[in-house]
Amino acid sequence: MDSSGVCPDIWTYNILLGGLCDNGELEKALVIFEDMQKSEMGLDIVTYTTIIQGMCKAGKVEEAWGLFRSLSLKGVKPDVVTYTTMMLGLFRKGFH
């Protein structure tokens, strides 16, 4: 909850994460992502895909791959956007 008494929801956080990643501020996005994981807020596939995309964009494809592979352990099912995002990251990094 912020000082105005409003509690941001998952959609608000996903938009914030996307904006940070799009602007090259992955480290800030990762801090928020870690806070979200520690909170009682349930993360969705959009959250994970956004972070995976941000990692790939920042050249951290190995880290993105690790997060992608951990989704099943977290009980999160990747969707077509997640698979496409990860595949593009791998191809751009030279993994064929």
Long-range contacts (C-beta under 8 A, 24 or more apart in sequence): 10-41, 10-42, 10-43, 10-44, 10-46, 10-47, 13-41, 13-47, 14-44, 14-46, 14-47, 14-50, 17-47, 17-50, 17-51, 17-54, 18-50, 20-54, 21-50, 21-51, 21-53, 21-54, 21-57, 21-58, 24-57, 24-58, 26-54, 26-55, 26-57, 26-58, 26-60, 29-54, 43-76, 44-76, 45-71, 45-76, 45-77, 45-78, 45-79, 45-81, 45-82, 48-76, 48-78, 48-82, 49-78, 49-79, 49-81, 49-82, 49-85, 52-82, 52-85, 52-86, 52-89, 53-85, 53-89, 55-89, 56-85, 56-86, 56-88, 56-89, 56-92, 56-93, 57-89, 59-93, 61-89, 61-90, 61-92, 61-93, 61-95, 64-89, 65-89, 65-90
